[in-house]
Amino acid sequence: MEKEPITVNGLQNLKEELEDLKNIQRPKVVEAIAEARSHGDLKENAEYHAAKEQQALIESRVIAINDLIARANVIDVTKIENDGKVIFGSTVKLQDLETSKEIKYKLVGQDEADIKKNLIFFKSPIGRALIGKDKGEIVSVNTPSGEKSFEILNVEYI
């Protein structure tokens, strides 16, 4: 069983999602199935089939979250000595050397990754390029739009 690195916040979010699925979503779908059953013929009952499909999605997500929690290797970057290196859980401020645009990314586990929130998977191309590097270093990343170069402006452990 391979351990899955996760941030403290990521684990908290998983636990909250699990509680919601078990205590709110699951009872709602069970109620919807019972309601749809009461309408008679199940073969042609779209509500019943939709509710059963929703139930299957909920149950598979519950299993996936339980598995992630069981394999979680919680890494609290606030408790790690700050030596300026980019590590899992650190927040990295970069400057695109082509556009001079600055961007901040936090390196997180796969389940936490959300590019809209600037949370990137540490094994993604940019995540892999950053891990182990120091403030001031230049990193090159192959992206779908070609090679991009960034300067690491700052590394934070927050």
Backbone as JSON, one array per atom type, in Angstrom:
{
  "sequence": "MEKEPITVNGLQNLKEELEDLKNIQRPKVVEAIAEARSHGDLKENAEYHAAKEQQALIESRVIAINDLIARANVIDVTKIENDGKVIFGSTVKLQDLETSKEIKYKLVGQDEADIKKNLIFFKSPIGRALIGKDKGEIVSVNTPSGEKSFEILNVEYI",
  "N": [[0.85, -1.19, 0.0], [0.87, 1.96, -1.11], [1.94, 4.99, 0.29], [0.26, 8.13, 0.29], [1.1, 11.38, -0.22], [-0.2, 14.2, 1.49], [-1.6, 17.38, 2.27], [-2.2, 19.04, 5.44], [-4.53, 20.56, 5.31], [-5.68, 19.43, 3.03], [-6.3, 16.83, 3.93], [-8.18, 17.45, 5.88], [-10.22, 18.54, 4.26], [-10.92, 16.24, 2.8], [-11.98, 14.64, 4.85], [-14.18, 16.2, 5.58], [-15.67, 16.1, 3.2], [-16.22, 13.36, 3.14], [-17.84, 13.09, 5.44], [-20.05, 14.64, 4.6], [-20.9, 13.13, 2.37], [-21.62, 10.69, 3.62], [-23.48, 11.46, 5.65], [-25.29, 13.28, 4.55], [-25.58, 13.27, 1.63], [-25.84, 10.46, 1.07], [-28.16, 9.59, 2.65], [-30.1, 11.2, 1.34], [-30.15, 10.19, -1.29], [-30.98, 7.59, -0.83], [-33.53, 8.06, 0.08], [-34.59, 9.2, -2.26], [-34.5, 6.97, -3.94], [-36.33, 5.28, -2.66], [-38.62, 6.83, -2.94], [-38.86, 6.9, -5.75], [-39.23, 4.19, -6.21], [-41.75, 3.82, -5.22], [-43.32, 4.7, -7.23], [-43.92, 2.68, -8.9], [-43.51, 0.59, -11.77], [-40.23, -0.27, -12.3], [-38.59, -0.62, -14.5], [-39.04, 1.32, -16.46], [-38.59, 3.63, -15.13], [-37.25, 6.58, -14.86], [-36.37, 8.29, -12.79], [-35.77, 6.49, -10.76], [-33.63, 5.03, -11.89], [-31.77, 7.09, -12.24], [-31.36, 7.86, -9.58], [-30.27, 5.48, -8.54], [-27.91, 5.42, -10.0], [-26.69, 7.73, -9.04], [-26.37, 6.9, -6.4], [-24.48, 4.87, -6.73], [-22.28, 6.4, -7.59], [-21.81, 7.96, -5.3], [-21.19, 5.94, -3.41], [-18.85, 4.87, -4.58], [-17.16, 7.07, -4.4], [-17.01, 7.38, -1.63], [-15.63, 5.03, -0.96], [-13.22, 5.56, -2.32], [-12.32, 7.86, -0.94], [-12.03, 6.85, 1.67], [-9.96, 5.06, 1.16], [-7.92, 6.83, 0.37], [-7.58, 8.28, 2.76], [-6.71, 6.22, 4.42], [-4.25, 5.71, 3.29], [-2.95, 8.06, 3.62], [-0.26, 10.26, 4.01], [0.37, 12.57, 6.0], [1.63, 15.73, 5.57], [2.91, 18.39, 7.18], [3.85, 21.39, 6.34], [4.42, 23.63, 7.81], [5.79, 22.8, 9.96], [8.21, 22.02, 9.13], [11.68, 22.53, 8.73], [12.6, 25.58, 7.36], [14.43, 25.76, 4.65], [14.53, 26.97, 2.29], [14.22, 25.36, 0.05], [12.19, 23.95, -2.54], [9.55, 21.96, -1.69], [7.19, 19.23, -1.18], [4.05, 20.57, -0.5], [4.94, 23.15, -0.13], [4.67, 26.67, -0.9], [5.17, 28.33, -3.86], [6.53, 31.14, -5.36], [6.64, 32.32, -8.56], [8.26, 33.73, -11.45], [7.4, 34.28, -14.71], [9.68, 34.1, -17.21], [9.38, 34.95, -19.78], [7.08, 36.56, -19.99], [7.17, 38.12, -17.75], [5.25, 37.89, -15.86], [3.96, 37.2, -12.61], [3.34, 34.37, -10.56], [1.77, 32.28, -8.13], [2.13, 29.06, -6.77], [0.94, 26.24, -5.0], [2.3, 23.22, -3.99], [0.74, 20.18, -4.04], [-1.07, 17.13, -3.11], [-2.49, 14.64, -5.36], [-5.34, 14.47, -5.14], [-5.99, 16.92, -4.08], [-5.25, 18.79, -5.94], [-5.97, 21.64, -7.89], [-6.14, 23.65, -10.4], [-7.42, 26.08, -10.75], [-7.35, 27.19, -8.27], [-4.71, 27.52, -7.95], [-3.41, 25.29, -6.98], [-1.23, 22.81, -7.42], [-0.5, 19.53, -8.61], [2.11, 17.73, -7.2], [3.51, 15.94, -8.77], [3.07, 16.74, -11.31], [4.11, 18.12, -14.51], [5.17, 20.78, -14.03], [5.3, 20.74, -11.25], [7.15, 18.63, -10.78], [9.38, 19.82, -11.95], [9.91, 21.85, -10.17], [10.33, 20.74, -7.58], [12.76, 20.34, -5.08], [14.31, 22.44, -5.93], [15.85, 25.72, -5.41], [15.21, 29.02, -4.05], [15.64, 31.66, -6.34], [16.64, 30.11, -8.36], [16.46, 29.11, -11.82], [13.94, 27.51, -13.61], [12.98, 25.21, -16.15], [10.16, 24.24, -17.98], [8.43, 21.84, -19.81], [5.6, 22.55, -21.52], [2.23, 22.15, -22.84], [2.09, 24.27, -24.62], [4.68, 24.69, -25.4], [8.15, 25.19, -24.34], [8.61, 26.63, -21.16], [10.14, 29.08, -19.1], [10.93, 29.78, -15.74], [11.63, 31.9, -12.96], [12.41, 31.19, -9.65], [11.03, 33.06, -7.25], [10.34, 33.11, -4.59], [9.99, 30.9, -1.77], [7.66, 29.49, 0.3], [6.61, 28.17, 3.43], [3.77, 27.59, 4.28]],
  "CA": [[0.0, 0.0, 0.0], [1.72, 3.13, -1.25], [1.49, 6.18, 1.0], [-0.09, 9.25, -0.57], [1.33, 12.62, 0.52], [-1.36, 15.09, 1.52], [-1.41, 18.48, 3.22], [-3.13, 19.03, 6.58], [-5.78, 21.1, 4.79], [-6.23, 18.44, 2.11], [-6.89, 15.75, 4.73], [-9.39, 18.02, 6.5], [-11.24, 18.63, 3.2], [-11.38, 14.87, 2.51], [-12.83, 14.2, 5.97], [-15.45, 16.94, 5.48], [-16.41, 15.55, 2.06], [-16.69, 12.05, 3.56], [-18.98, 13.32, 6.34], [-21.17, 15.11, 3.78], [-21.4, 12.01, 1.58], [-22.24, 9.69, 4.49], [-24.57, 11.95, 6.49], [-26.26, 14.12, 3.84], [-25.84, 12.78, 0.27], [-26.29, 9.07, 1.07], [-29.58, 9.5, 3.05], [-30.94, 11.84, 0.31], [-30.3, 9.3, -2.44], [-31.78, 6.44, -0.36], [-34.9, 8.59, 0.08], [-34.99, 9.35, -3.67], [-34.74, 5.61, -4.47], [-37.59, 4.82, -2.07], [-39.68, 7.62, -3.58], [-39.0, 6.44, -7.13], [-39.78, 2.82, -6.15], [-43.19, 3.9, -4.93], [-44.02, 5.06, -8.46], [-44.28, 1.48, -9.65], [-42.63, -0.11, -12.71], [-38.86, 0.24, -12.21], [-37.9, -0.7, -15.8], [-39.19, 2.56, -17.23], [-38.62, 4.71, -14.15], [-36.01, 7.35, -15.02], [-35.94, 8.79, -11.48], [-35.18, 5.36, -10.04], [-32.32, 4.73, -12.48], [-30.88, 8.23, -11.94], [-31.03, 7.79, -8.15], [-29.37, 4.34, -8.37], [-26.62, 5.83, -10.56], [-26.14, 8.67, -8.06], [-25.96, 6.1, -5.25], [-23.23, 4.19, -7.1], [-21.23, 7.42, -7.59], [-21.54, 8.31, -3.9], [-20.51, 4.82, -2.77], [-17.48, 4.73, -5.09], [-16.37, 8.18, -3.85], [-16.78, 7.04, -0.21], [-14.56, 4.03, -0.96], [-11.99, 6.23, -2.73], [-11.87, 8.74, 0.15], [-11.55, 5.98, 2.76], [-8.66, 4.54, 0.72], [-6.95, 7.94, 0.45], [-7.32, 8.57, 4.18], [-5.92, 5.1, 4.95], [-2.89, 5.79, 2.74], [-2.48, 9.44, 3.75], [0.97, 10.61, 4.71], [0.11, 14.0, 6.2], [2.84, 16.54, 5.64], [2.64, 19.74, 7.67], [5.04, 22.16, 5.96], [4.72, 24.67, 8.81], [6.65, 22.18, 10.98], [9.46, 21.62, 8.49], [12.67, 23.61, 8.74], [12.59, 26.32, 6.11], [15.78, 25.96, 4.11], [14.39, 27.62, 0.98], [14.01, 24.39, -1.02], [10.81, 23.64, -2.91], [9.18, 20.6, -1.27], [5.75, 18.98, -1.16], [3.3, 21.43, 0.44], [5.42, 24.53, -0.1], [4.07, 27.62, -1.84], [6.28, 28.85, -4.65], [6.23, 32.32, -6.17], [7.44, 32.23, -9.77], [8.11, 34.77, -12.46], [7.54, 33.78, -16.07], [10.76, 34.91, -17.77], [8.97, 35.47, -21.08], [6.05, 37.6, -19.85], [7.42, 38.79, -16.46], [4.09, 37.69, -15.0], [4.24, 36.43, -11.4], [2.28, 33.43, -10.17], [2.06, 31.47, -6.94], [1.58, 27.71, -6.79], [1.19, 25.39, -3.84], [2.46, 21.84, -4.44], [-0.15, 19.35, -3.23], [-1.35, 15.77, -3.58], [-3.35, 14.53, -6.55], [-6.74, 14.72, -4.84], [-6.15, 18.34, -3.72], [-4.87, 19.65, -7.06], [-7.02, 22.44, -8.5], [-5.39, 24.72, -11.05], [-8.15, 27.35, -10.55], [-6.93, 27.71, -6.95], [-3.24, 27.49, -7.99], [-2.94, 24.1, -6.26], [-0.78, 21.9, -8.48], [-0.03, 18.19, -8.24], [3.58, 17.77, -7.13], [4.09, 15.09, -9.82], [2.77, 17.32, -12.62], [5.38, 18.59, -15.1], [5.73, 21.94, -13.33], [5.62, 20.3, -9.89], [8.41, 17.88, -10.84], [10.48, 20.74, -12.28], [10.17, 22.72, -9.02], [10.75, 20.0, -6.39], [14.2, 20.29, -4.81], [15.01, 23.65, -6.38], [15.99, 26.79, -4.43], [14.88, 30.4, -4.4], [16.64, 32.25, -7.23], [16.96, 29.21, -9.48], [15.65, 29.16, -13.04], [13.46, 26.18, -13.99], [12.33, 25.12, -17.45], [9.09, 23.24, -17.97], [7.78, 21.58, -21.1], [4.15, 22.66, -21.4], [1.61, 21.91, -24.15], [2.34, 25.41, -25.52], [6.12, 24.85, -25.58], [8.97, 25.27, -23.12], [8.5, 27.88, -20.4], [11.16, 29.23, -18.07], [10.49, 30.54, -14.58], [12.58, 32.12, -11.87], [11.77, 31.0, -8.34], [11.2, 34.3, -6.51], [10.19, 32.88, -3.15], [9.46, 29.61, -1.35], [7.07, 29.66, 1.62], [6.11, 26.96, 4.08], [2.59, 28.08, 5.0]],
  "C": [[0.89, 1.25, 0.0], [1.11, 4.34, -0.53], [1.26, 7.32, 0.01], [0.14, 10.55, 0.21], [0.12, 13.55, 0.4], [-1.07, 16.2, 2.53], [-2.43, 18.34, 4.34], [-4.51, 19.48, 6.1], [-6.47, 20.11, 3.85], [-6.91, 17.3, 2.84], [-8.19, 16.22, 5.37], [-10.53, 18.1, 5.47], [-11.8, 17.27, 2.85], [-12.34, 14.39, 3.59], [-14.19, 14.9, 5.93], [-16.3, 16.4, 4.34], [-17.0, 14.19, 2.43], [-17.91, 12.17, 4.47], [-20.22, 13.73, 5.55], [-21.77, 13.96, 2.98], [-22.18, 11.02, 2.45], [-23.52, 10.21, 5.16], [-25.62, 12.77, 5.75], [-26.61, 13.51, 2.47], [-26.43, 11.37, 0.27], [-27.76, 8.96, 1.51], [-30.53, 10.12, 2.01], [-31.19, 10.89, -0.84], [-31.12, 8.06, -2.06], [-33.26, 6.83, -0.36], [-35.43, 8.71, -1.36], [-35.29, 7.99, -4.3], [-36.08, 5.08, -3.96], [-38.78, 5.53, -2.73], [-39.93, 7.12, -4.99], [-39.6, 5.04, -7.19], [-41.3, 2.84, -5.99], [-43.99, 4.27, -6.18], [-44.29, 3.87, -9.36], [-43.17, 0.94, -10.53], [-41.23, 0.49, -12.77], [-38.14, 0.23, -13.56], [-37.93, 0.62, -16.56], [-39.2, 3.78, -16.31], [-37.28, 5.45, -14.16], [-35.48, 7.85, -13.67], [-35.23, 7.69, -10.69], [-33.76, 5.09, -10.56], [-31.31, 5.85, -12.19], [-30.44, 8.17, -10.48], [-30.07, 6.63, -7.88], [-27.97, 4.69, -8.89], [-25.91, 6.79, -9.59], [-25.62, 7.92, -6.83], [-24.62, 5.4, -5.54], [-22.06, 5.18, -7.1], [-20.83, 7.79, -6.17], [-20.74, 7.19, -3.23], [-19.08, 4.67, -3.28], [-16.59, 5.86, -4.57], [-16.06, 7.93, -2.37], [-15.63, 6.05, -0.1], [-13.22, 4.69, -1.31], [-11.44, 7.12, -1.62], [-11.33, 7.92, 1.31], [-10.17, 5.43, 2.43], [-7.59, 5.62, 0.83], [-6.58, 8.25, 1.89], [-6.43, 7.48, 4.79], [-4.47, 5.19, 4.49], [-2.24, 7.15, 2.96], [-1.19, 9.54, 4.56], [0.89, 12.13, 4.86], [1.42, 14.74, 6.41], [2.45, 17.96, 6.01], [3.88, 20.59, 7.42], [5.38, 23.25, 6.97], [5.66, 24.13, 9.87], [8.0, 21.72, 10.41], [10.41, 22.81, 8.48], [12.73, 24.27, 7.37], [14.02, 26.56, 5.63], [15.72, 26.53, 2.7], [14.18, 26.68, -0.18], [12.52, 24.2, -1.28], [10.56, 22.18, -2.53], [7.66, 20.45, -1.37], [5.12, 19.9, -0.12], [3.78, 22.87, 0.47], [4.68, 25.37, -1.15], [5.22, 28.34, -2.54], [5.8, 30.04, -5.48], [7.2, 32.31, -7.34], [7.25, 33.47, -10.63], [8.38, 34.13, -13.82], [8.57, 34.68, -16.76], [10.42, 35.5, -19.13], [8.04, 36.67, -20.92], [6.26, 38.49, -18.63], [6.25, 38.68, -15.49], [4.48, 36.83, -13.79], [3.04, 35.55, -11.07], [2.74, 32.65, -8.96], [1.39, 30.12, -7.08], [1.88, 27.05, -5.45], [1.25, 23.96, -4.36], [1.71, 20.91, -3.49], [-0.29, 17.95, -3.81], [-2.36, 15.78, -4.71], [-4.8, 14.9, -6.27], [-7.01, 16.2, -4.53], [-5.94, 19.27, -4.91], [-6.08, 20.33, -7.68], [-6.35, 23.67, -9.1], [-6.08, 26.08, -10.87], [-7.77, 28.0, -9.23], [-5.41, 27.74, -6.83], [-2.67, 26.38, -7.11], [-2.54, 23.09, -7.32], [-0.22, 20.61, -7.9], [1.5, 18.19, -8.3], [4.26, 16.89, -8.18], [3.74, 15.58, -11.22], [4.09, 17.82, -13.22], [5.98, 19.79, -14.36], [6.11, 21.59, -11.89], [6.94, 19.57, -9.84], [9.59, 18.79, -11.11], [10.87, 21.57, -11.05], [10.76, 21.99, -7.81], [12.28, 19.97, -6.28], [14.97, 21.52, -5.22], [14.99, 24.71, -5.26], [15.5, 28.12, -4.99], [16.01, 30.96, -5.26], [16.98, 31.39, -8.43], [16.0, 29.43, -10.64], [15.23, 27.72, -13.35], [12.79, 26.27, -15.36], [11.34, 23.98, -17.41], [8.56, 23.09, -19.38], [6.28, 21.6, -20.89], [3.55, 22.37, -22.77], [1.88, 23.05, -25.14], [3.85, 25.67, -25.71], [6.86, 24.96, -24.26], [8.82, 26.63, -22.48], [9.6, 27.89, -19.34], [10.66, 30.17, -16.98], [11.67, 30.76, -13.65], [11.8, 31.93, -10.58], [12.07, 32.25, -7.5], [11.17, 34.07, -5.0], [9.63, 31.48, -2.91], [8.96, 29.8, 0.08], [6.56, 28.32, 2.13], [4.92, 27.38, 4.94], [1.43, 27.11, 4.87]]
}
